[in-house]
Amino acid sequence: MEWILFTIGLFLGSIGSVVAISIVTAGKMSDLDSEILSLRIQRNLLKEQLLMVKKKKPYKKRKYYNKNKK
């Protein structure tokens, strides 16, 4: 009789621990997903900024004249 109660307790304990672990990890996973989304947005914004900088018109070169020339 004792081994039946022990088996039932072991079974209920294992189910309870699996449920508790899944609840804890679900919160962590949602935090990680939100972090990934924010980093992707930040990467795209920085990429757009870099492309805007590259599209700017380059400066014209100055013409240097020889001052000693007569």
PDB file of N, CA, C and O in Angstrom:
ATOM      1  N   MET A   1       0.821  -1.193   0.000  1.00  0.00           N
ATOM      2  CA  MET A   1       0.000   0.000   0.000  1.00  0.00           C
ATOM      3  C   MET A   1       0.869   1.264   0.000  1.00  0.00           C
ATOM      4  O   MET A   1       0.539   2.264  -0.638  1.00  0.00           O
ATOM      5  N   GLU A   2       1.974   1.194   0.722  1.00  0.00           N
ATOM      6  CA  GLU A   2       2.842   2.377   0.803  1.00  0.00           C
ATOM      7  C   GLU A   2       3.491   2.678  -0.544  1.00  0.00           C
ATOM      8  O   GLU A   2       3.649   3.843  -0.908  1.00  0.00           O
ATOM      9  N   TRP A   3       3.859   1.663  -1.268  1.00  0.00           N
ATOM     10  CA  TRP A   3       4.513   1.896  -2.558  1.00  0.00           C
ATOM     11  C   TRP A   3       3.547   2.490  -3.568  1.00  0.00           C
ATOM     12  O   TRP A   3       3.982   3.196  -4.477  1.00  0.00           O
ATOM     13  N   ILE A   4       2.245   2.229  -3.440  1.00  0.00           N
ATOM     14  CA  ILE A   4       1.245   2.837  -4.334  1.00  0.00           C
ATOM     15  C   ILE A   4       1.156   4.336  -4.050  1.00  0.00           C
ATOM     16  O   ILE A   4       1.133   5.144  -4.978  1.00  0.00           O
ATOM     17  N   LEU A   5       1.107   4.700  -2.786  1.00  0.00           N
ATOM     18  CA  LEU A   5       1.064   6.124  -2.419  1.00  0.00           C
ATOM     19  C   LEU A   5       2.364   6.824  -2.831  1.00  0.00           C
ATOM     20  O   LEU A   5       2.339   7.962  -3.300  1.00  0.00           O
ATOM     21  N   PHE A   6       3.496   6.139  -2.654  1.00  0.00           N
ATOM     22  CA  PHE A   6       4.781   6.701  -3.074  1.00  0.00           C
ATOM     23  C   PHE A   6       4.809   6.934  -4.580  1.00  0.00           C
ATOM     24  O   PHE A   6       5.291   7.970  -5.038  1.00  0.00           O
ATOM     25  N   THR A   7       4.300   5.983  -5.352  1.00  0.00           N
ATOM     26  CA  THR A   7       4.267   6.107  -6.804  1.00  0.00           C
ATOM     27  C   THR A   7       3.351   7.241  -7.242  1.00  0.00           C
ATOM     28  O   THR A   7       3.694   8.001  -8.147  1.00  0.00           O
ATOM     29  N   ILE A   8       2.185   7.359  -6.605  1.00  0.00           N
ATOM     30  CA  ILE A   8       1.257   8.446  -6.932  1.00  0.00           C
ATOM     31  C   ILE A   8       1.883   9.793  -6.579  1.00  0.00           C
ATOM     32  O   ILE A   8       1.766  10.745  -7.351  1.00  0.00           O
ATOM     33  N   GLY A   9       2.537   9.888  -5.440  1.00  0.00           N
ATOM     34  CA  GLY A   9       3.203  11.127  -5.035  1.00  0.00           C
ATOM     35  C   GLY A   9       4.340  11.497  -5.966  1.00  0.00           C
ATOM     36  O   GLY A   9       4.526  12.667  -6.301  1.00  0.00           O
ATOM     37  N   LEU A  10       5.096  10.498  -6.382  1.00  0.00           N
ATOM     38  CA  LEU A  10       6.184  10.730  -7.325  1.00  0.00           C
ATOM     39  C   LEU A  10       5.638  11.226  -8.663  1.00  0.00           C
ATOM     40  O   LEU A  10       6.190  12.146  -9.267  1.00  0.00           O
ATOM     41  N   PHE A  11       4.563  10.613  -9.113  1.00  0.00           N
ATOM     42  CA  PHE A  11       3.934  11.007 -10.381  1.00  0.00           C
ATOM     43  C   PHE A  11       3.385  12.438 -10.309  1.00  0.00           C
ATOM     44  O   PHE A  11       3.614  13.235 -11.219  1.00  0.00           O
ATOM     45  N   LEU A  12       2.672  12.760  -9.245  1.00  0.00           N
ATOM     46  CA  LEU A  12       2.122  14.116  -9.089  1.00  0.00           C
ATOM     47  C   LEU A  12       3.235  15.157  -8.906  1.00  0.00           C
ATOM     48  O   LEU A  12       3.129  16.280  -9.399  1.00  0.00           O
ATOM     49  N   GLY A  13       4.282  14.780  -8.207  1.00  0.00           N
ATOM     50  CA  GLY A  13       5.415  15.698  -8.014  1.00  0.00           C
ATOM     51  C   GLY A  13       6.135  15.996  -9.311  1.00  0.00           C
ATOM     52  O   GLY A  13       6.537  17.132  -9.562  1.00  0.00           O
ATOM     53  N   SER A  14       6.297  14.973 -10.137  1.00  0.00           N
ATOM     54  CA  SER A  14       6.977  15.197 -11.413  1.00  0.00           C
ATOM     55  C   SER A  14       6.134  16.072 -12.337  1.00  0.00           C
ATOM     56  O   SER A  14       6.671  16.928 -13.039  1.00  0.00           O
ATOM     57  N   ILE A  15       4.832  15.865 -12.340  1.00  0.00           N
ATOM     58  CA  ILE A  15       3.949  16.704 -13.168  1.00  0.00           C
ATOM     59  C   ILE A  15       3.989  18.147 -12.676  1.00  0.00           C
ATOM     60  O   ILE A  15       4.057  19.081 -13.475  1.00  0.00           O
ATOM     61  N   GLY A  16       3.946  18.324 -11.360  1.00  0.00           N
ATOM     62  CA  GLY A  16       3.994  19.676 -10.798  1.00  0.00           C
ATOM     63  C   GLY A  16       5.297  20.384 -11.101  1.00  0.00           C
ATOM     64  O   GLY A  16       5.298  21.580 -11.394  1.00  0.00           O
ATOM     65  N   SER A  17       6.411  19.662 -11.036  1.00  0.00           N
ATOM     66  CA  SER A  17       7.703  20.288 -11.313  1.00  0.00           C
ATOM     67  C   SER A  17       7.833  20.652 -12.795  1.00  0.00           C
ATOM     68  O   SER A  17       8.411  21.689 -13.120  1.00  0.00           O
ATOM     69  N   VAL A  18       7.310  19.827 -13.690  1.00  0.00           N
ATOM     70  CA  VAL A  18       7.353  20.140 -15.122  1.00  0.00           C
ATOM     71  C   VAL A  18       6.530  21.386 -15.403  1.00  0.00           C
ATOM     72  O   VAL A  18       6.946  22.241 -16.185  1.00  0.00           O
ATOM     73  N   VAL A  19       5.362  21.497 -14.770  1.00  0.00           N
ATOM     74  CA  VAL A  19       4.520  22.681 -14.965  1.00  0.00           C
ATOM     75  C   VAL A  19       5.220  23.927 -14.427  1.00  0.00           C
ATOM     76  O   VAL A  19       5.197  24.970 -15.079  1.00  0.00           O
ATOM     77  N   ALA A  20       5.836  23.839 -13.261  1.00  0.00           N
ATOM     78  CA  ALA A  20       6.531  24.990 -12.669  1.00  0.00           C
ATOM     79  C   ALA A  20       7.709  25.427 -13.532  1.00  0.00           C
ATOM     80  O   ALA A  20       7.913  26.622 -13.745  1.00  0.00           O
ATOM     81  N   ILE A  21       8.477  24.477 -14.024  1.00  0.00           N
ATOM     82  CA  ILE A  21       9.630  24.808 -14.867  1.00  0.00           C
ATOM     83  C   ILE A  21       9.176  25.447 -16.173  1.00  0.00           C
ATOM     84  O   ILE A  21       9.800  26.393 -16.652  1.00  0.00           O
ATOM     85  N   SER A  22       8.088  24.933 -16.751  1.00  0.00           N
ATOM     86  CA  SER A  22       7.610  25.508 -18.014  1.00  0.00           C
ATOM     87  C   SER A  22       7.088  26.926 -17.826  1.00  0.00           C
ATOM     88  O   SER A  22       7.254  27.758 -18.718  1.00  0.00           O
ATOM     89  N   ILE A  23       6.467  27.221 -16.700  1.00  0.00           N
ATOM     90  CA  ILE A  23       5.984  28.587 -16.432  1.00  0.00           C
ATOM     91  C   ILE A  23       7.174  29.544 -16.296  1.00  0.00           C
ATOM     92  O   ILE A  23       7.141  30.656 -16.825  1.00  0.00           O
ATOM     93  N   VAL A  24       8.210  29.118 -15.597  1.00  0.00           N
ATOM     94  CA  VAL A  24       9.388  29.973 -15.401  1.00  0.00           C
ATOM     95  C   VAL A  24      10.102  30.222 -16.723  1.00  0.00           C
ATOM     96  O   VAL A  24      10.484  31.355 -17.016  1.00  0.00           O
ATOM     97  N   THR A  25      10.285  29.185 -17.517  1.00  0.00           N
ATOM     98  CA  THR A  25      11.012  29.355 -18.772  1.00  0.00           C
ATOM     99  C   THR A  25      10.195  30.100 -19.816  1.00  0.00           C
ATOM    100  O   THR A  25      10.769  30.723 -20.709  1.00  0.00           O
ATOM    101  N   ALA A  26       8.870  30.052 -19.728  1.00  0.00           N
ATOM    102  CA  ALA A  26       8.040  30.803 -20.674  1.00  0.00           C
ATOM    103  C   ALA A  26       8.262  32.297 -20.499  1.00  0.00           C
ATOM    104  O   ALA A  26       8.309  33.032 -21.485  1.00  0.00           O
ATOM    105  N   GLY A  27       8.400  32.754 -19.273  1.00  0.00           N
ATOM    106  CA  GLY A  27       8.680  34.169 -19.017  1.00  0.00           C
ATOM    107  C   GLY A  27      10.030  34.585 -19.564  1.00  0.00           C
ATOM    108  O   GLY A  27      10.174  35.665 -20.138  1.00  0.00           O
ATOM    109  N   LYS A  28      11.017  33.724 -19.384  1.00  0.00           N
ATOM    110  CA  LYS A  28      12.354  34.033 -19.896  1.00  0.00           C
ATOM    111  C   LYS A  28      12.370  34.056 -21.414  1.00  0.00           C
ATOM    112  O   LYS A  28      13.033  34.896 -22.021  1.00  0.00           O
ATOM    113  N   MET A  29      11.637  33.131 -22.027  1.00  0.00           N
ATOM    114  CA  MET A  29      11.599  33.079 -23.490  1.00  0.00           C
ATOM    115  C   MET A  29      10.937  34.327 -24.066  1.00  0.00           C
ATOM    116  O   MET A  29      11.381  34.840 -25.094  1.00  0.00           O
ATOM    117  N   SER A  30       9.886  34.821 -23.422  1.00  0.00           N
ATOM    118  CA  SER A  30       9.236  36.030 -23.935  1.00  0.00           C
ATOM    119  C   SER A  30      10.169  37.234 -23.804  1.00  0.00           C
ATOM    120  O   SER A  30      10.174  38.111 -24.669  1.00  0.00           O
ATOM    121  N   ASP A  31      10.958  37.281 -22.728  1.00  0.00           N
ATOM    122  CA  ASP A  31      11.942  38.356 -22.580  1.00  0.00           C
ATOM    123  C   ASP A  31      12.993  38.283 -23.675  1.00  0.00           C
ATOM    124  O   ASP A  31      13.382  39.304 -24.243  1.00  0.00           O
ATOM    125  N   LEU A  32      13.445  37.086 -23.966  1.00  0.00           N
ATOM    126  CA  LEU A  32      14.462  36.924 -25.016  1.00  0.00           C
ATOM    127  C   LEU A  32      13.898  37.269 -26.390  1.00  0.00           C
ATOM    128  O   LEU A  32      14.594  37.863 -27.213  1.00  0.00           O
ATOM    129  N   ASP A  33      12.648  36.903 -26.644  1.00  0.00           N
ATOM    130  CA  ASP A  33      12.026  37.244 -27.925  1.00  0.00           C
ATOM    131  C   ASP A  33      11.898  38.750 -28.097  1.00  0.00           C
ATOM    132  O   ASP A  33      12.161  39.279 -29.176  1.00  0.00           O
ATOM    133  N   SER A  34      11.494  39.441 -27.034  1.00  0.00           N
ATOM    134  CA  SER A  34      11.381  40.898 -27.126  1.00  0.00           C
ATOM    135  C   SER A  34      12.749  41.540 -27.311  1.00  0.00           C
ATOM    136  O   SER A  34      12.873  42.541 -28.016  1.00  0.00           O
ATOM    137  N   GLU A  35      13.767  40.980 -26.692  1.00  0.00           N
ATOM    138  CA  GLU A  35      15.141  41.487 -26.861  1.00  0.00           C
ATOM    139  C   GLU A  35      15.605  41.312 -28.307  1.00  0.00           C
ATOM    140  O   GLU A  35      16.229  42.206 -28.879  1.00  0.00           O
ATOM    141  N   ILE A  36      15.296  40.158 -28.889  1.00  0.00           N
ATOM    142  CA  ILE A  36      15.679  39.903 -30.284  1.00  0.00           C
ATOM    143  C   ILE A  36      14.996  40.886 -31.210  1.00  0.00           C
ATOM    144  O   ILE A  36      15.628  41.410 -32.127  1.00  0.00           O
ATOM    145  N   LEU A  37      13.716  41.146 -30.990  1.00  0.00           N
ATOM    146  CA  LEU A  37      12.993  42.098 -31.838  1.00  0.00           C
ATOM    147  C   LEU A  37      13.568  43.497 -31.721  1.00  0.00           C
ATOM    148  O   LEU A  37      13.729  44.184 -32.730  1.00  0.00           O
ATOM    149  N   SER A  38      13.881  43.930 -30.506  1.00  0.00           N
ATOM    150  CA  SER A  38      14.432  45.272 -30.336  1.00  0.00           C
ATOM    151  C   SER A  38      15.811  45.386 -30.981  1.00  0.00           C
ATOM    152  O   SER A  38      16.140  46.427 -31.549  1.00  0.00           O
ATOM    153  N   LEU A  39      16.612  44.338 -30.900  1.00  0.00           N
ATOM    154  CA  LEU A  39      17.936  44.374 -31.529  1.00  0.00           C
ATOM    155  C   LEU A  39      17.833  44.379 -33.054  1.00  0.00           C
ATOM    156  O   LEU A  39      18.643  45.017 -33.726  1.00  0.00           O
ATOM    157  N   ARG A  40      16.845  43.673 -33.602  1.00  0.00           N
ATOM    158  CA  ARG A  40      16.653  43.699 -35.055  1.00  0.00           C
ATOM    159  C   ARG A  40      16.242  45.085 -35.524  1.00  0.00           C
ATOM    160  O   ARG A  40      16.721  45.560 -36.554  1.00  0.00           O
ATOM    161  N   ILE A  41      15.364  45.733 -34.779  1.00  0.00           N
ATOM    162  CA  ILE A  41      14.947  47.092 -35.131  1.00  0.00           C
ATOM    163  C   ILE A  41      16.138  48.035 -35.060  1.00  0.00           C
ATOM    164  O   ILE A  41      16.331  48.863 -35.951  1.00  0.00           O
ATOM    165  N   GLN A  42      16.936  47.915 -34.008  1.00  0.00           N
ATOM    166  CA  GLN A  42      18.113  48.771 -33.854  1.00  0.00           C
ATOM    167  C   GLN A  42      19.102  48.541 -34.985  1.00  0.00           C
ATOM    168  O   GLN A  42      19.688  49.498 -35.493  1.00  0.00           O
ATOM    169  N   ARG A  43      19.300  47.293 -35.389  1.00  0.00           N
ATOM    170  CA  ARG A  43      20.219  46.987 -36.487  1.00  0.00           C
ATOM    171  C   ARG A  43      19.740  47.607 -37.787  1.00  0.00           C
ATOM    172  O   ARG A  43      20.541  48.160 -38.541  1.00  0.00           O
ATOM    173  N   ASN A  44      18.435  47.521 -38.061  1.00  0.00           N
ATOM    174  CA  ASN A  44      17.900  48.103 -39.291  1.00  0.00           C
ATOM    175  C   ASN A  44      18.031  49.623 -39.294  1.00  0.00           C
ATOM    176  O   ASN A  44      18.344  50.212 -40.328  1.00  0.00           O
ATOM    177  N   LEU A  45      17.796  50.266 -38.151  1.00  0.00           N
ATOM    178  CA  LEU A  45      17.942  51.719 -38.079  1.00  0.00           C
ATOM    179  C   LEU A  45      19.392  52.139 -38.299  1.00  0.00           C
ATOM    180  O   LEU A  45      19.659  53.115 -38.999  1.00  0.00           O
ATOM    181  N   LEU A  46      20.322  51.407 -37.705  1.00  0.00           N
ATOM    182  CA  LEU A  46      21.729  51.747 -37.897  1.00  0.00           C
ATOM    183  C   LEU A  46      22.169  51.510 -39.339  1.00  0.00           C
ATOM    184  O   LEU A  46      22.977  52.266 -39.878  1.00  0.00           O
ATOM    185  N   LYS A  47      21.639  50.464 -39.959  1.00  0.00           N
ATOM    186  CA  LYS A  47      21.971  50.186 -41.346  1.00  0.00           C
ATOM    187  C   LYS A  47      21.459  51.300 -42.248  1.00  0.00           C
ATOM    188  O   LYS A  47      22.155  51.724 -43.171  1.00  0.00           O
ATOM    189  N   GLU A  48      20.240  51.777 -41.984  1.00  0.00           N
ATOM    190  CA  GLU A  48      19.692  52.891 -42.771  1.00  0.00           C
ATOM    191  C   GLU A  48      20.533  54.148 -42.594  1.00  0.00           C
ATOM    192  O   GLU A  48      20.768  54.887 -43.550  1.00  0.00           O
ATOM    193  N   GLN A  49      20.983  54.385 -41.370  1.00  0.00           N
ATOM    194  CA  GLN A  49      21.817  55.555 -41.110  1.00  0.00           C
ATOM    195  C   GLN A  49      23.128  55.471 -41.874  1.00  0.00           C
ATOM    196  O   GLN A  49      23.586  56.469 -42.430  1.00  0.00           O
ATOM    197  N   LEU A  50      23.734  54.300 -41.906  1.00  0.00           N
ATOM    198  CA  LEU A  50      24.985  54.135 -42.643  1.00  0.00           C
ATOM    199  C   LEU A  50      24.778  54.328 -44.137  1.00  0.00           C
ATOM    200  O   LEU A  50      25.619  54.926 -44.808  1.00  0.00           O
ATOM    201  N   LEU A  51      23.678  53.831 -44.657  1.00  0.00           N
ATOM    202  CA  LEU A  51      23.414  54.003 -46.080  1.00  0.00           C
ATOM    203  C   LEU A  51      23.152  55.462 -46.425  1.00  0.00           C
ATOM    204  O   LEU A  51      23.513  55.909 -47.514  1.00  0.00           O
ATOM    205  N   MET A  52      22.528  56.216 -45.515  1.00  0.00           N
ATOM    206  CA  MET A  52      22.298  57.640 -45.758  1.00  0.00           C
ATOM    207  C   MET A  52      23.620  58.395 -45.794  1.00  0.00           C
ATOM    208  O   MET A  52      23.792  59.314 -46.595  1.00  0.00           O
ATOM    209  N   VAL A  53      24.552  58.009 -44.931  1.00  0.00           N
ATOM    210  CA  VAL A  53      25.851  58.676 -44.893  1.00  0.00           C
ATOM    211  C   VAL A  53      26.605  58.394 -46.185  1.00  0.00           C
ATOM    212  O   VAL A  53      27.277  59.283 -46.708  1.00  0.00           O
ATOM    213  N   LYS A  54      26.510  57.186 -46.704  1.00  0.00           N
ATOM    214  CA  LYS A  54      27.229  56.829 -47.917  1.00  0.00           C
ATOM    215  C   LYS A  54      26.649  57.516 -49.145  1.00  0.00           C
ATOM    216  O   LYS A  54      27.367  57.711 -50.126  1.00  0.00           O
ATOM    217  N   LYS A  55      25.382  57.885 -49.122  1.00  0.00           N
ATOM    218  CA  LYS A  55      24.740  58.495 -50.272  1.00  0.00           C
ATOM    219  C   LYS A  55      25.049  59.983 -50.406  1.00  0.00           C
ATOM    220  O   LYS A  55      24.744  60.579 -51.439  1.00  0.00           O
ATOM    221  N   LYS A  56      25.651  60.595 -49.380  1.00  0.00           N
ATOM    222  CA  LYS A  56      25.942  62.022 -49.445  1.00  0.00           C
ATOM    223  C   LYS A  56      26.939  62.312 -50.550  1.00  0.00           C
ATOM    224  O   LYS A  56      27.796  61.491 -50.877  1.00  0.00           O
ATOM    225  N   LYS A  57      26.803  63.496 -51.111  1.00  0.00           N
ATOM    226  CA  LYS A  57      27.671  63.911 -52.199  1.00  0.00           C
ATOM    227  C   LYS A  57      29.074  64.214 -51.653  1.00  0.00           C
ATOM    228  O   LYS A  57      29.202  64.936 -50.664  1.00  0.00           O
ATOM    229  N   PRO A  58      30.105  63.684 -52.272  1.00  0.00           N
ATOM    230  CA  PRO A  58      31.460  63.928 -51.767  1.00  0.00           C
ATOM    231  C   PRO A  58      31.876  65.386 -52.010  1.00  0.00           C
ATOM    232  O   PRO A  58      31.363  66.058 -52.904  1.00  0.00           O
ATOM    233  N   TYR A  59      32.796  65.836 -51.206  1.00  0.00           N
ATOM    234  CA  TYR A  59      33.293  67.200 -51.347  1.00  0.00           C
ATOM    235  C   TYR A  59      34.133  67.325 -52.611  1.00  0.00           C
ATOM    236  O   TYR A  59      34.782  66.376 -53.052  1.00  0.00           O
ATOM    237  N   LYS A  60      34.099  68.522 -53.178  1.00  0.00           N
ATOM    238  CA  LYS A  60      34.950  68.771 -54.343  1.00  0.00           C
ATOM    239  C   LYS A  60      36.376  68.985 -53.874  1.00  0.00           C
ATOM    240  O   LYS A  60      36.617  69.536 -52.799  1.00  0.00           O
ATOM    241  N   LYS A  61      37.300  68.551 -54.678  1.00  0.00           N
ATOM    242  CA  LYS A  61      38.704  68.753 -54.340  1.00  0.00           C
ATOM    243  C   LYS A  61      39.084  70.197 -54.623  1.00  0.00           C
ATOM    244  O   LYS A  61      38.650  70.790 -55.611  1.00  0.00           O
ATOM    245  N   ARG A  62      39.892  70.744 -53.747  1.00  0.00           N
ATOM    246  CA  ARG A  62      40.373  72.102 -53.956  1.00  0.00           C
ATOM    247  C   ARG A  62      41.493  72.087 -54.962  1.00  0.00           C
ATOM    248  O   ARG A  62      42.299  71.158 -55.019  1.00  0.00           O
ATOM    249  N   LYS A  63      41.525  73.115 -55.739  1.00  0.00           N
ATOM    250  CA  LYS A  63      42.619  73.249 -56.693  1.00  0.00           C
ATOM    251  C   LYS A  63      43.716  74.074 -56.031  1.00  0.00           C
ATOM    252  O   LYS A  63      43.497  75.222 -55.644  1.00  0.00           O
ATOM    253  N   TYR A  64      44.859  73.497 -55.911  1.00  0.00           N
ATOM    254  CA  TYR A  64      45.985  74.191 -55.323  1.00  0.00           C
ATOM    255  C   TYR A  64      46.855  74.741 -56.457  1.00  0.00           C
ATOM    256  O   TYR A  64      47.337  73.995 -57.309  1.00  0.00           O
ATOM    257  N   TYR A  65      47.038  76.037 -56.446  1.00  0.00           N
ATOM    258  CA  TYR A  65      47.844  76.689 -57.468  1.00  0.00           C
ATOM    259  C   TYR A  65      49.228  76.932 -56.906  1.00  0.00           C
ATOM    260  O   TYR A  65      49.413  77.159 -55.710  1.00  0.00           O
ATOM    261  N   ASN A  66      50.171  76.879 -57.784  1.00  0.00           N
ATOM    262  CA  ASN A  66      51.532  77.135 -57.370  1.00  0.00           C
ATOM    263  C   ASN A  66      51.693  78.644 -57.181  1.00  0.00           C
ATOM    264  O   ASN A  66      51.553  79.407 -58.137  1.00  0.00           O
ATOM    265  N   LYS A  67      51.983  79.076 -55.959  1.00  0.00           N
ATOM    266  CA  LYS A  67      52.088  80.493 -55.652  1.00  0.00           C
ATOM    267  C   LYS A  67      53.372  81.108 -56.200  1.00  0.00           C
ATOM    268  O   LYS A  67      53.420  82.312 -56.447  1.00  0.00           O
ATOM    269  N   ASN A  68      54.395  80.312 -56.389  1.00  0.00           N
ATOM    270  CA  ASN A  68      55.677  80.825 -56.874  1.00  0.00           C
ATOM    271  C   ASN A  68      55.696  80.983 -58.373  1.00  0.00           C
ATOM    272  O   ASN A  68      56.639  81.560 -58.914  1.00  0.00           O
ATOM    273  N   LYS A  69      54.726  80.507 -59.037  1.00  0.00           N
ATOM    274  CA  LYS A  69      54.678  80.557 -60.495  1.00  0.00           C
ATOM    275  C   LYS A  69      54.353  81.980 -60.955  1.00  0.00           C
ATOM    276  O   LYS A  69      53.437  82.610 -60.428  1.00  0.00           O
ATOM    277  N   LYS A  70      55.110  82.488 -61.948  1.00  0.00           N
ATOM    278  CA  LYS A  70      54.890  83.849 -62.437  1.00  0.00           C
ATOM    279  C   LYS A  70      54.509  83.848 -63.875  1.00  0.00           C
ATOM    280  O   LYS A  70      54.285  84.911 -64.455  1.00  0.00           O
TER     281      LYS A  70
END
